[in-house]
Amino acid sequence: MTAEEVLQVFRETGALLEGHFILRSGLHSRQYFQCALALQEMPVVERFGAALADKLRSLTPATVVAPAMGGLVIGQEVARQLRCRFLFTEKEEGRLALRRGFRIRPGERIAVVEDVVTQGGRVQETIDIVRSHGGEVVAVAVLVDRSGGTVQFGVPFFSLLQLKVEAFPPDQLPPDLAAIPPIKPGSK
């Protein structure tokens, strides 16, 4: 899939929102990718999953790990396409954790899959969890990289769409954005 095709899917499904948004990182932005709106359509999930799986296949991950909630749907589909195991991290006392009896084998080759990254905090948290359990992170793959390629994880990093989307600290909003009441559409 080309970046333009991916962007078109987000537009057609209403998943690319415009306005004033507070991101999970606390930054403010004019654009928000509500990937759940695109990923409610199984043909889209399958198509996006195939595109990400193609980027990861040569790295031969044994397992895909995704941070909940955003990475669940696409992470599971990538694992299905790669014919490998799927695990997820989820919040426990305000931080991500590996729960539900999931175990990572020492040296297990793992790809981390997420829907959107801006600063990459949840992906880094997931990488740290995988490593603390003895896993080897071989790559990170996301649908949308909002950092414009500036976020780094120390492993190969793949995205279907890379954009440099403006994001502002709450005390440095441009006047046009400050004039619009903010909303926080993502998961907490």
Summary of the structure (lengths in Angstrom):
residues: 188
radius of gyration: 16.3
end to end distance: 30.3
largest distance: 51.7
contacts: 610
relative contact order: 0.20
helix: 34%
strand: 31%
